[in-house]
Amino acid sequence: MSLSDFVKTRRKAAGLLQPELAQKAGVGLRFVRDLEQGKESLRMDKVNQVLRLFGNELGAVPVKREE
């Protein structure tokens, strides 16, 4: 599941609209929209502000490499 799908799914499960999520996370509405639309360049600190509402944060994960 992509980050954008994760945030959208969790937001909807919490019964929040995008403006409500933005306010609770302390980020702008435009940021939430960009995040949910899969924009590739976003500030990690702001992404973590949103993810922390759902008990998550960004982290390094191993990448599978084909040999």
C-alpha positions, 0 to 999 in steps of 0.5 A: 500500500502506498503512503498516499493510500495509507493516509487516505484510508486511515483518515476515512476510517477515523471519519475525518475530512481533509480539512479536519485532518490538516487542522489536527495534524497542524499542517495545511490543507494543500499539504494533505491534498498533495500527500493523498495525491501521491506527490513525490516531494514532501517534507518528511517532518510534515508527513510525520506530523500527519502519520503520528495521528495514526500511531505511525511515522516514516522510517527506513525500510530495506529495498528488495534488489533483483540480482 
